[in-house]
Amino acid sequence: GGGVANLHVTRVAGAPGTLAAHVEDSADGVTWASLIEFTPVPGLASERLEVTGTVKRYVRAFWQVSGAGASAFTFAVAFARR
């Protein structure tokens, strides 16, 4: 059970902002719950997090950009089951 998730932010442009990325899982592909929450970042960053226990059938990345302006983030989120 469990898995490993990686976040890599490779470029930030525009007004200052913050990227908050999560990995979510779901048993039915309809109802989603947060599985892993990366530390919110304002710039270039990398983070690797692990989760133990059961990971449901469906997995997706979810993200939000917050801030006063139009921030643009280039990033990748990856998840691998154990």
N, C-alpha and C positions, 0 to 999 in steps of 0.2 A: 504494500500500500504506500501511499504518499506520492510525492513528486518534488521536482525542482523547477523553479521559475527564475528567469533572467530578464532584466530590464537594461537596455542600452540606449541612452540618449546621445545622439551623435551630432545634432545641430539645433541651435535655437536662434530664431530671428524675430524681429518685431519688438513690440513693447514688452516690458518686464511682465512675467507671468509665472505660474507654477503648474507643473504637470503632475497629476495624481493618477497613477495606473494601478489596476487591480487585476487579479485573475479570479474568475468566477466559475462555479460548477453548477450542474443541474442534472437531475435524474430524468427529466422529461423534455428538456430543450425549451421550456416555457418559463418556469420559475427558477430564477437564478439567485445564488448566494455567494458572498465574497469568500474566496478560499485563501488568497494571499493578497496582502496590501503592501505595495512598495512605499518607501518613504517619499513623500512629495518633494519634487526637485524644481529649482528655478533655472537650472543650466545643465551643462554636460554632466553625465553621471552613469554609473553602472552599479547594479545591485543584483545579488543572487540570494534567493530565499528558498528554504525547504519547508515542506509540510508533511506531516505524518498522518497515518490513518487512511480512511476511505476517501477516494476521489471519485465523484459521481461520473456517469457516462459521458456527459457533454462538458466541454471546457471552452471558455472564451476569454479574451482580454477585453477590459473595459477601461476607459480613461476619461478624464475631464481636465480641461485647461481653464484656470481661473486667473484673474488679474484685471487691471484697469484697461488694458489695450488689446490689440490683436496679436497675441503671441503665436508663433508657429514653431512646433517641435518636430524634429525628425527623430523617430525612435523605433525600437523593436522590442517586442515582448515574446518570450518563448517559454513553453512549459513542456516538461517531459515527465511521464509517469515512471515510477520505480517498479 
